[in-house]
Amino acid sequence: MDLDDYQNKALDTLLVNTEEHLTYGLAAEVGEVMSLMQKIARQDPRYWSQEPDEFFGEYTPLFKEKIFAELGDVLWYLACLANYHGFPLSAIAEHNLEKLGKRKAEGKIQGDGDNR
């Protein structure tokens, strides 16, 4: 499925099409992703598996299941918010890769600010 197909299908499930609802929803879903990563940072055994003699651990199947679902929710809100502003997801993706490619070519991929 390409990004624009996804965006169009996501809109079929949209019930509240306001900028406020979509922006807060996106922020809430990103917060869910951050919450999962916080659990990883504190090595919650439900989400991070590490044997006592191992230096590196690994994500548990439960973590992978949850992060997969939360990233899908982030994508849904992003698709709907982009549509609210009249942007196809493919255009956003293409523009972003062009911007990052230019920054990389100029040696400015790291740093702060939009206009590097």
C-alpha positions in Angstrom: 0.0 0.0 0.0 1.4 3.4 -0.8 1.1 6.4 1.4 -1.7 8.2 -0.5 -3.8 5.0 -0.6 -3.3 4.6 3.2 -4.3 8.3 3.7 -7.5 7.9 1.7 -8.4 4.7 3.6 -7.6 6.3 6.9 -10.1 9.1 6.2 -12.9 6.5 5.9 -12.5 6.0 9.7 -12.2 9.7 10.6 -15.1 10.9 12.8 -13.9 14.3 14.1 -12.1 16.3 11.5 -10.9 19.4 13.5 -7.4 20.6 13.6 -7.5 20.6 17.4 -8.7 17.0 17.7 -6.2 15.7 15.1 -3.2 17.7 16.6 -4.0 16.6 20.2 -4.6 13.0 19.0 -1.2 12.9 17.2 0.5 14.3 20.3 -1.2 11.7 22.5 -0.2 8.8 20.3 3.4 10.1 20.2 3.2 10.2 24.0 2.2 6.5 23.9 5.3 5.7 21.9 7.4 7.7 24.4 5.9 5.9 27.3 6.9 2.6 25.8 10.4 3.8 25.3 10.5 5.0 28.9 9.7 1.4 29.9 12.7 0.3 27.8 14.9 2.9 29.4 14.1 1.5 32.9 14.5 -2.0 31.5 10.9 -3.1 32.4 11.1 -6.9 32.0 7.7 -7.0 30.2 9.3 -5.0 27.4 13.0 -5.7 27.7 14.7 -9.1 28.1 18.2 -9.3 29.4 19.8 -12.4 30.9 22.1 -11.7 33.9 25.2 -12.7 31.9 24.2 -10.7 28.8 25.6 -7.2 28.1 22.9 -6.3 25.6 19.2 -7.1 25.9 16.4 -7.3 23.4 12.9 -6.1 22.9 10.2 -8.6 24.0 7.4 -9.8 21.7 5.0 -7.7 23.9 7.0 -4.6 23.2 7.1 -5.2 19.5 3.4 -5.8 19.4 2.7 -2.6 21.3 5.1 -0.3 19.4 3.8 -1.7 16.1 0.2 -0.7 17.1 1.2 2.7 18.5 3.2 3.6 15.4 0.1 2.8 13.4 -1.9 5.2 15.5 0.7 7.9 15.0 0.5 7.3 11.2 -3.3 7.5 11.2 -3.3 10.9 13.0 -0.5 12.2 10.8 -2.4 11.1 7.6 -5.6 12.8 8.8 -3.9 16.0 9.9 -2.0 16.2 6.6 -5.3 15.8 4.8 -6.9 18.5 7.0 -4.2 20.9 5.7 -4.6 19.7 2.1 -1.3 17.7 1.9 -1.0 14.2 0.5 1.3 12.1 2.6 3.4 11.2 -0.5 4.2 14.9 -1.0 5.2 15.3 2.6 7.4 12.3 2.4 9.0 13.3 -0.8 9.7 16.9 0.4 11.2 15.6 3.7 13.6 13.2 1.9 14.7 16.0 -0.5 15.3 18.3 2.4 17.3 15.7 4.3 19.2 14.7 1.2 20.2 18.4 0.7 21.3 18.7 4.3 23.4 15.5 4.1 25.1 16.7 0.8 25.9 20.0 2.5 27.2 18.3 5.7 24.4 19.9 7.7 22.3 16.8 8.6 23.1 17.3 12.3 22.2 20.4 14.2 19.2 22.5 15.1 16.7 24.5 13.2 14.7 24.2 10.0 16.9 26.4 7.8 20.4 24.9 8.0 
